[in-house]
Amino acid sequence: MKYWWRMIVAVVAVELVTESVMTQQQNDPPLSSRCSYYNATNTFEFFRNLNTTLADLRREITVNKKYFGTQQQAGTTDTVYTMFQCRKYLSAADCVSCLDQAALYIGSICRSADGATVIYEGCFLWYGISASYGTTTTWEGGRCNNDTIRNSTAPNFNAAAKKVLSNLISATPKRKGYYAATTEKVQGSDTTVYAVAQCAEILSKLGCQSCLTLAYEYIKSCPPLTGAIALSVVCFMRYANTPFFGNNQTTRNSKATIGGISGGLGLILLLVALLLWYLLSRKKKEAQRGDMIGISKLKGPTIYHFKDLKSATQNFSKDSKIGEGGFGDVYKGLTKNGEVVAVKKLSLAARKAKADFESEVKLISNVNHRNIIRLLGYAFRGPELLLVLEYMVNGSLDKHLYGEKRGFLSWKQRVALILGIARGLAYLHEQSHLRIVHRDIKSSNILLDSEFQPKIADFGLARLLNQDQSHLSTRFAGTLGYTAPEYAIHGHLSEKVDTYSFGIVILEIVGGRRCTNLKRGPISCSLLEHTWNLFKSDAHLDLVDKTLDPNEFEIDNVKMIIEIALMCTQSPSSARPKMSEVVGLLTNDHRIKQKAPGKPILF
């Protein structure tokens, strides 16, 4: 059964290709593709359900002439959800062809993965085992053409391109099917700008506008290049200096197109979008505002009334306060519909409060993983900024390791915590196209849900890396004791900075003690230094938390995990494993070899 997936894909391929009318060959590689790290529980049932939903999507195109659709097929172990959309300027035959190509491509590269996304210029296909429909997981970003408009026309082309794109931000959510196409004649030339925007129909109007605002930000610097494209699973924006859609598709109701973004405001993108939403919400359509009722994963983050959050937290009372940090305090809140949430109030004293607010909203809105904290919404009133997050009933990990709840975690729970955090980081670094570096991984930033599943939180310091960047040079921001030496000393930031911090957190989980100010007789040393000394002496078990029952764990398992922690703290950073490799080591993937760690740099 090693190659069972090939047989299934082959059957699907024959069924799909023999039925389709391939009016246009689309042999170009996808603009983006991604496979879930997790495998289906029952592979046969999973692919049977997936094939059923793909066939149903295909009928939506060929029979009902729809360019967007979602399907669901229930199973005893693996319910499958699928979503597909074509750009509406394609012909129906080309739309079918794009779906067929996407289905075959995903089947060939993702094998038994329980979720996948592939994005072409003409369509996208997403499937998974949850009803999130990929709404917040995949942002490919923007791509500019290489050709430039001739110099004499460039300034006017630049202005015309930005005008049509910003207009589409307002026009598209107002049109049926969330699709708009428009043209703009370039002043003083015979050149025309052609532009389209499209959103997935599962979004709300505000969600569509939000997504397109971010898309515009990705490509607004491309003009006077002749074309560009910005895309995610749930929205798409493109412009070019040559026509790529029919004249009958042009949006002709100019009154529905409102100026979208003013280039001279000089404000942070997200705050501009929030201000626009706030002004719109003052009008009669009050139902579009967050009212603390009916939070939905499919609608994206909700904009709440500030007064509702104030009431939910009893005016941010001390009794409601459940945490605090350098960027603000966190309060427990009870919504009108009885849901418990966490409200993070960013500190006005923080110099970068607004930038921190923008970073958290932008980044958490674009990730969706079982080990990442989920953003429910946000609110602001003047300089006061609030984030609404899912409430974690068991609080932060540090309290269970060396705080007031010490001694409650079993060895089995600790191993599960280590694996869950590793999976969350692997997603941020390698499976999300945003390539997020958290920069402040530590036990107090790991929250625990009701089943003690870990969730990485506090993205205020997080940074993005482009796909072609190995690292950034930036000023240090983080927590000493958890921070990699190359970052603390030289400002050299890469994903391996998080890997180092994760290694320190492993040691805290195993040892049940804080990473700094460790007393060893009359001498103070770090937990990392103490661990290395024990490792050299083959005394691994001396690190294990004394509150644990020795019958709960095996010596070999303890050694393996400690050695993984030491591997994560190696220098130079290139000696550290990728987080996906760490996950493989923790799950006994024999394709990944565990190397003997050397002495880490102690500072």
SULJO-V36836 format. One record per residue. N is the residue number from 1. RES is the residue in one letter. PHI is phi in radians with two decimals (none if undefined). PSI is psi in whole degrees, -180 to 180 (999 if undefined). BURIAL is + if it has 24 or more other C-alpha atoms within 12 Angstrom, else -. Layout:
# SULJO-V36836
{{N;RES;PHI;PSI;BURIAL} {N;RES;PHI;PSI;BURIAL}}
This chain:
# SULJO-V36836
{{1;M;none;11;-} {2;K;-1.05;-37;-} {3;Y;-1.95;34;-} {4;W;-1.03;-34;-} {5;W;-1.14;-31;+} {6;R;-1.14;-39;-} {7;M;-1.15;-42;-} {8;I;-1.14;-46;+} {9;V;-1.07;-39;+} {10;A;-1.09;-43;-} {11;V;-1.07;-46;-} {12;V;-1.07;-42;+} {13;A;-1.08;-45;+} {14;V;-1.08;-44;-} {15;E;-1.11;-44;-} {16;L;-1.28;-48;+} {17;V;-1.22;-38;+} {18;T;-1.19;-25;-} {19;E;-1.47;-22;-} {20;S;-1.52;155;+} {21;V;-1.81;105;-} {22;M;-1.56;86;-} {23;T;-1.36;-17;-} {24;Q;-2.59;124;-} {25;Q;-1.27;130;-} {26;Q;-2.14;80;+} {27;N;-1.64;1;-} {28;D;-1.15;146;-} {29;P;-1.17;158;-} {30;P;-1.16;155;+} {31;L;-1.28;-27;+} {32;S;-2.77;145;+} {33;S;-2.65;150;+} {34;R;-2.70;138;+} {35;C;-2.01;143;+} {36;S;-1.11;147;+} {37;Y;-1.27;-23;+} {38;Y;-1.61;147;+} {39;N;-1.68;156;-} {40;A;-1.12;147;+} {41;T;-1.20;-50;-} {42;N;-2.07;98;-} {43;T;-1.10;-39;+} {44;F;-1.12;-48;+} {45;E;-1.14;-39;+} {46;F;-1.05;-48;+} {47;F;-1.28;-29;+} {48;R;-1.12;-44;+} {49;N;-1.17;-40;+} {50;L;-1.09;-45;+} {51;N;-1.08;-37;+} {52;T;-1.10;-45;+} {53;T;-1.19;-36;+} {54;L;-1.13;-41;+} {55;A;-1.12;-39;+} {56;D;-1.14;-41;+} {57;L;-1.08;-41;+} {58;R;-1.13;-38;+} {59;R;-1.17;-33;+} {60;E;-1.03;-37;+} {61;I;-1.33;-52;+} {62;T;-1.30;-37;+} {63;V;-1.65;-49;-} {64;N;-1.65;-1;-} {65;K;0.99;36;-} {66;K;-1.68;143;+} {67;Y;-1.81;2;+} {68;F;-2.49;141;+} {69;G;-2.88;154;+} {70;T;-2.22;148;+} {71;Q;-2.42;158;+} {72;Q;-2.49;137;+} {73;Q;-2.31;115;+} {74;A;-1.35;148;-} {75;G;-2.49;168;-} {76;T;-1.23;-31;-} {77;T;-2.15;-34;-} {78;D;-2.26;88;+} {79;T;-1.29;136;+} {80;V;-2.01;134;+} {81;Y;-2.02;136;+} {82;T;-2.28;153;+} {83;M;-2.53;139;+} {84;F;-2.49;145;+} {85;Q;-2.60;137;+} {86;C;-1.83;152;+} {87;R;-1.22;135;+} {88;K;-1.26;-6;+} {89;Y;-1.50;-3;+} {90;L;-1.37;155;+} {91;S;-1.32;163;+} {92;A;-1.07;-39;+} {93;A;-1.14;-42;+} {94;D;-1.19;-31;+} {95;C;-1.14;-46;+} {96;V;-1.06;-43;+} {97;S;-1.05;-41;+} {98;C;-1.16;-40;+} {99;L;-1.09;-45;+} {100;D;-1.04;-45;+} {101;Q;-1.13;-41;+} {102;A;-1.13;-43;+} {103;A;-1.10;-43;+} {104;L;-1.18;-40;+} {105;Y;-1.14;-48;+} {106;I;-1.07;-43;+} {107;G;-1.06;-33;+} {108;S;-1.40;-28;+} {109;I;-1.82;-25;-} {110;C;-1.72;-14;+} {111;R;0.89;-116;+} {112;S;-1.66;13;+} {113;A;-1.06;143;+} {114;D;-1.53;12;+} {115;G;-2.92;153;+} {116;A;-2.86;158;+} {117;T;-2.45;137;+} {118;V;-2.39;134;+} {119;I;-2.17;122;+} {120;Y;-1.85;170;+} {121;E;-1.08;-33;+} {122;G;-1.69;-13;+} {123;C;-2.92;171;+} {124;F;-2.44;155;+} {125;L;-2.35;133;+} {126;W;-2.31;141;+} {127;Y;-2.51;156;+} {128;G;-2.96;-178;+} {129;I;-1.84;6;+} {130;S;-2.19;161;+} {131;A;-1.49;23;+} {132;S;-1.25;-20;+} {133;Y;0.90;30;+} {134;G;1.14;19;+} {135;T;-1.15;-24;+} {136;T;-2.26;14;+} {137;T;-1.75;-26;+} {138;T;-2.29;110;+} {139;W;-2.05;113;+} {140;E;-1.38;-25;+} {141;G;1.64;-152;+} {142;G;-2.17;155;+} {143;R;-2.38;132;+} {144;C;-1.81;147;+} {145;N;-1.17;167;-} {146;N;-1.62;-18;-} {147;D;-1.53;143;-} {148;T;-1.98;140;-} {149;I;-1.07;145;+} {150;R;-1.00;149;-} {151;N;-0.93;-42;-} {152;S;-1.15;-27;-} {153;T;-1.70;-18;+} {154;A;-0.94;-49;+} {155;P;-1.04;-44;-} {156;N;-1.24;-35;+} {157;F;-1.12;-41;+} {158;N;-1.00;-49;+} {159;A;-1.13;-42;+} {160;A;-1.16;-41;+} {161;A;-1.13;-45;+} {162;K;-1.15;-34;+} {163;K;-1.13;-49;+} {164;V;-1.19;-36;+} {165;L;-1.18;-44;+} {166;S;-1.18;-34;+} {167;N;-1.14;-36;+} {168;L;-1.14;-27;+} {169;I;-1.04;-40;+} {170;S;-1.49;-35;+} {171;A;-1.31;-40;+} {172;T;-1.06;-46;+} {173;P;-1.12;-17;+} {174;K;-1.56;-10;+} {175;R;-1.75;150;+} {176;K;-1.07;132;-} {177;G;1.38;4;+} {178;Y;0.92;48;+} {179;Y;-2.39;133;+} {180;A;-2.51;141;+} {181;A;-2.31;141;+} {182;T;-2.65;163;+} {183;T;-2.28;158;+} {184;E;-2.54;122;+} {185;K;-1.28;132;+} {186;V;-1.40;124;+} {187;Q;-1.04;134;-} {188;G;1.33;20;-} {189;S;-2.70;174;-} {190;D;-1.71;16;-} {191;T;-1.57;146;+} {192;T;-2.23;142;+} {193;V;-1.70;128;+} {194;Y;-1.93;133;+} {195;A;-2.55;146;+} {196;V;-2.39;158;+} {197;A;-2.51;148;+} {198;Q;-2.67;142;+} {199;C;-2.16;153;+} {200;A;-1.19;141;+} {201;E;-1.32;-3;+} {202;I;-1.36;-15;+} {203;L;-1.33;155;+} {204;S;-1.37;170;+} {205;K;-1.06;-42;+} {206;L;-1.19;-36;+} {207;G;-1.12;-41;+} {208;C;-1.09;-47;+} {209;Q;-1.09;-40;+} {210;S;-1.10;-46;+} {211;C;-1.11;-43;+} {212;L;-1.22;-31;+} {213;T;-1.07;-42;+} {214;L;-1.21;-38;+} {215;A;-1.06;-44;+} {216;Y;-1.04;-39;+} {217;E;-1.10;-33;+} {218;Y;-1.22;-31;+} {219;I;-2.09;5;+} {220;K;-1.16;-20;+} {221;S;-1.55;-2;+} {222;C;-1.25;-46;+} {223;P;-1.00;140;+} {224;P;-1.59;22;+} {225;L;-1.10;152;+} {226;T;-1.23;-13;+} {227;G;-3.01;165;+} {228;A;-2.85;163;+} {229;I;-2.51;137;+} {230;A;-2.19;134;+} {231;L;-2.65;149;+} {232;S;-2.45;-174;+} {233;V;-1.15;-33;+} {234;V;-1.92;-2;+} {235;C;-2.71;163;+} {236;F;-2.66;139;+} {237;M;-2.50;138;+} {238;R;-2.63;144;+} {239;Y;-2.38;158;+} {240;A;-2.76;165;+} {241;N;-1.69;5;+} {242;T;-2.22;149;-} {243;P;-1.20;139;+} {244;F;-2.35;12;+} {245;F;-2.53;160;+} {246;G;-1.28;155;-} {247;N;-1.07;-30;-} {248;N;-1.27;-8;-} {249;Q;-1.66;-5;-} {250;T;-1.17;136;+} {251;T;-1.25;115;+} {252;R;-1.75;-16;-} {253;N;-1.43;88;-} {254;S;-1.16;-23;-} {255;K;-1.19;-22;-} {256;A;-1.41;-8;-} {257;T;-1.78;116;+} {258;I;-1.86;147;-} {259;G;-0.97;128;-} {260;G;-1.62;-47;+} {261;I;-2.46;133;+} {262;S;-1.70;123;+} {263;G;-1.19;-19;-} {264;G;-1.63;5;-} {265;L;-1.25;-33;-} {266;G;1.15;23;-} {267;L;-1.76;163;-} {268;I;-1.09;139;+} {269;L;-0.88;-49;+} {270;L;-1.14;-38;+} {271;L;-1.16;-33;+} {272;V;-1.10;-47;+} {273;A;-1.10;-41;+} {274;L;-1.10;-41;+} {275;L;-1.10;-43;+} {276;L;-1.07;-46;+} {277;W;-1.10;-39;+} {278;Y;-1.09;-44;+} {279;L;-1.13;-41;-} {280;L;-1.11;-38;-} {281;S;-1.22;-17;-} {282;R;-1.31;-13;-} {283;K;-1.42;-164;-} {284;K;-1.27;-22;-} {285;K;-1.42;65;-} {286;E;-1.15;-23;-} {287;A;-1.13;-18;-} {288;Q;-1.42;-11;+} {289;R;-1.51;157;+} {290;G;-1.20;130;+} {291;D;-2.15;22;+} {292;M;1.15;18;+} {293;I;-2.24;137;+} {294;G;1.23;49;-} {295;I;-1.13;132;+} {296;S;-2.26;134;-} {297;K;-1.11;-29;+} {298;L;-1.38;-17;+} {299;K;-1.63;-5;+} {300;G;1.35;-176;+} {301;P;-1.07;140;+} {302;T;-1.72;142;+} {303;I;-1.56;117;+} {304;Y;-1.67;158;+} {305;H;-1.22;130;+} {306;F;-1.01;-41;+} {307;K;-1.15;-31;-} {308;D;-1.19;-40;+} {309;L;-1.21;-36;+} {310;K;-1.09;-43;+} {311;S;-1.20;-40;-} {312;A;-1.10;-29;+} {313;T;-1.79;14;+} {314;Q;0.96;51;-} {315;N;1.05;39;-} {316;F;0.94;49;+} {317;S;-1.30;161;-} {318;K;-1.10;-33;-} {319;D;-1.17;-25;-} {320;S;-1.56;-11;+} {321;K;-1.26;129;+} {322;I;-2.14;-4;+} {323;G;-3.01;164;+} {324;E;-2.67;156;+} {325;G;-2.78;-175;-} {326;G;-1.17;-19;+} {327;F;-1.92;5;+} {328;G;2.52;172;+} {329;D;-1.76;158;+} {330;V;-2.09;136;+} {331;Y;-2.17;148;+} {332;K;-1.48;133;+} {333;G;-2.27;148;+} {334;L;-2.02;116;+} {335;T;-1.36;172;+} {336;K;-1.09;-30;-} {337;N;-1.64;14;-} {338;G;1.50;8;-} {339;E;-1.51;136;-} {340;V;-1.55;131;+} {341;V;-2.30;166;+} {342;A;-1.90;130;+} {343;V;-1.99;117;+} {344;K;-1.71;119;+} {345;K;-1.79;109;+} {346;L;-1.22;138;+} {347;S;-1.22;129;+} {348;L;-1.24;-19;-} {349;A;-1.35;-18;-} {350;A;-1.23;130;-} {351;R;-1.11;-32;-} {352;K;-1.94;37;-} {353;A;-1.04;-45;+} {354;K;-1.20;-41;+} {355;A;-1.13;-38;+} {356;D;-1.12;-43;+} {357;F;-1.05;-49;+} {358;E;-1.04;-44;+} {359;S;-1.08;-48;+} {360;E;-1.12;-46;+} {361;V;-1.13;-47;+} {362;K;-1.11;-44;+} {363;L;-1.33;-48;+} {364;I;-1.19;-28;+} {365;S;-1.17;-20;+} {366;N;-1.87;15;+} {367;V;-2.26;148;+} {368;N;-2.62;99;+} {369;H;-2.58;149;+} {370;R;-1.13;-19;+} {371;N;-1.93;21;+} {372;I;-2.14;134;+} {373;I;-1.03;142;+} {374;R;-1.75;129;+} {375;L;-1.46;124;+} {376;L;-1.61;-33;+} {377;G;3.07;-169;+} {378;Y;-2.78;167;+} {379;A;-2.72;158;+} {380;F;-2.66;152;+} {381;R;-2.52;105;-} {382;G;1.05;-126;-} {383;P;-1.45;-4;-} {384;E;-1.49;125;+} {385;L;-2.14;132;+} {386;L;-2.25;141;+} {387;L;-2.02;138;+} {388;V;-1.92;118;+} {389;L;-2.13;160;+} {390;E;-1.13;142;+} {391;Y;-1.49;130;+} {392;M;-1.81;109;+} {393;V;-1.13;-28;-} {394;N;-1.69;12;-} {395;G;1.18;-153;+} {396;S;-1.65;156;+} {397;L;-1.11;-38;+} {398;D;-1.02;-34;+} {399;K;-1.16;-27;+} {400;H;-1.55;-14;+} {401;L;-1.66;-48;+} {402;Y;-2.49;20;+} {403;G;-1.87;-153;-} {404;E;-1.20;-16;-} {405;K;-1.84;19;-} {406;R;-1.05;140;+} {407;G;1.72;-4;+} {408;F;-1.54;-22;+} {409;L;-1.49;128;+} {410;S;-1.42;170;+} {411;W;-1.12;-41;+} {412;K;-1.05;-42;-} {413;Q;-1.12;-39;+} {414;R;-1.15;-41;+} {415;V;-1.11;-41;+} {416;A;-1.12;-37;+} {417;L;-1.11;-45;+} {418;I;-1.05;-44;+} {419;L;-1.15;-42;+} {420;G;-1.10;-43;+} {421;I;-1.11;-42;+} {422;A;-1.05;-42;+} {423;R;-1.15;-39;+} {424;G;-1.09;-43;+} {425;L;-1.21;-38;+} {426;A;-1.06;-38;+} {427;Y;-1.12;-48;+} {428;L;-1.06;-40;+} {429;H;-1.44;-39;+} {430;E;-2.18;-24;+} {431;Q;-1.84;-16;+} {432;S;-1.73;132;+} {433;H;-1.21;-8;+} {434;L;-1.32;-21;+} {435;R;0.86;76;+} {436;I;-1.64;130;+} {437;V;-1.84;119;+} {438;H;-1.22;-44;+} {439;R;1.37;-11;+} {440;D;-2.48;48;+} {441;I;-1.27;120;+} {442;K;-2.78;167;+} {443;S;-1.08;-33;+} {444;S;-1.28;-14;+} {445;N;-1.76;12;+} {446;I;-1.90;117;+} {447;L;-1.80;154;+} {448;L;-2.10;129;+} {449;D;-1.44;-169;+} {450;S;-1.14;-22;-} {451;E;-1.83;15;-} {452;F;1.09;29;+} {453;Q;-1.43;133;+} {454;P;-1.41;146;+} {455;K;-2.37;124;+} {456;I;-1.26;131;+} {457;A;-2.28;178;+} {458;D;1.08;80;+} {459;F;-1.70;21;+} {460;G;-1.11;-27;+} {461;L;-1.76;1;+} {462;A;-1.14;151;+} {463;R;-2.35;155;+} {464;L;-1.72;145;+} {465;L;-2.04;134;+} {466;N;-1.18;160;+} {467;Q;-1.06;-30;-} {468;D;-1.69;8;-} {469;Q;-1.72;131;-} {470;S;-1.49;-29;-} {471;H;-2.88;172;+} {472;L;-2.11;153;+} {473;S;-1.86;117;-} {474;T;-2.61;164;-} {475;R;-1.19;143;-} {476;F;-1.12;136;+} {477;A;-2.62;120;+} {478;G;2.94;-154;+} {479;T;-2.19;116;+} {480;L;-1.05;143;+} {481;G;1.81;-34;+} {482;Y;-1.84;-10;+} {483;T;-1.61;138;+} {484;A;-1.14;144;+} {485;P;-1.07;-38;+} {486;E;-1.16;-26;+} {487;Y;-1.48;-45;+} {488;A;-1.12;-37;+} {489;I;-1.59;-44;-} {490;H;-1.95;-5;-} {491;G;1.23;23;-} {492;H;-1.52;106;+} {493;L;-1.90;126;+} {494;S;-2.56;178;+} {495;E;-1.04;-27;+} {496;K;-1.19;-14;+} {497;V;-1.15;-43;+} {498;D;-1.15;-37;+} {499;T;-1.06;-43;+} {500;Y;-1.05;-49;+} {501;S;-1.05;-38;+} {502;F;-1.07;-41;+} {503;G;-1.03;-41;+} {504;I;-1.14;-41;+} {505;V;-1.09;-39;+} {506;I;-0.98;-46;+} {507;L;-1.10;-38;+} {508;E;-1.14;-39;+} {509;I;-1.17;-43;+} {510;V;-1.18;-44;+} {511;G;-1.57;-16;+} {512;G;1.13;34;+} {513;R;-2.54;159;+} {514;R;-1.24;151;+} {515;C;-1.31;-16;+} {516;T;-2.06;163;+} {517;N;1.00;41;-} {518;L;-1.39;126;-} {519;K;-1.58;123;-} {520;R;-2.22;89;-} {521;G;1.24;-136;-} {522;P;-1.44;-3;-} {523;I;-1.87;141;-} {524;S;-1.71;136;-} {525;C;-2.57;171;-} {526;S;-1.47;161;+} {527;L;-1.12;-35;+} {528;L;-1.12;-45;+} {529;E;-1.10;-44;+} {530;H;-1.06;-43;+} {531;T;-1.12;-43;+} {532;W;-1.08;-40;+} {533;N;-1.12;-40;-} {534;L;-1.17;-39;-} {535;F;-1.09;-44;+} {536;K;-1.10;-32;-} {537;S;-1.61;4;-} {538;D;0.98;39;-} {539;A;-2.02;46;-} {540;H;-0.93;-40;+} {541;L;-1.13;-20;+} {542;D;-1.20;-16;+} {543;L;-1.41;-26;+} {544;V;-1.09;138;+} {545;D;-0.91;127;+} {546;K;-1.23;-12;-} {547;T;-1.37;-10;+} {548;L;-1.47;146;+} {549;D;-1.36;123;-} {550;P;-0.99;-23;-} {551;N;-1.30;-10;-} {552;E;-1.37;-22;-} {553;F;-2.30;160;-} {554;E;-1.84;146;-} {555;I;-1.03;-44;-} {556;D;-1.11;-37;-} {557;N;-1.17;-41;+} {558;V;-1.09;-46;+} {559;K;-1.04;-45;+} {560;M;-1.02;-46;+} {561;I;-1.20;-40;+} {562;I;-1.12;-41;+} {563;E;-1.16;-36;+} {564;I;-1.09;-42;+} {565;A;-1.04;-43;+} {566;L;-1.18;-36;+} {567;M;-1.06;-38;+} {568;C;-1.23;-18;+} {569;T;-1.86;15;+} {570;Q;-1.20;156;+} {571;S;-2.30;140;+} {572;P;-1.23;173;-} {573;S;-1.08;-27;+} {574;S;-1.13;-19;-} {575;A;-1.38;-12;-} {576;R;-1.45;146;+} {577;P;-1.30;159;+} {578;K;-1.20;157;+} {579;M;-1.18;-29;+} {580;S;-1.16;-34;+} {581;E;-1.22;-36;+} {582;V;-1.09;-44;+} {583;V;-1.03;-43;+} {584;G;-1.07;-41;+} {585;L;-1.12;-41;+} {586;L;-1.23;-24;+} {587;T;-1.83;15;-} {588;N;1.06;41;-} {589;D;-1.34;109;-} {590;H;-1.26;-8;-} {591;R;-1.30;-17;-} {592;I;-1.85;123;-} {593;K;-1.60;133;-} {594;Q;-1.50;121;+} {595;K;-1.62;152;-} {596;A;-1.26;126;-} {597;P;-1.31;149;+} {598;G;-1.69;-179;-} {599;K;-1.23;125;+} {600;P;-1.31;159;+} {601;I;-1.26;127;-} {602;L;-1.86;123;+} {603;F;-2.56;999;-}}
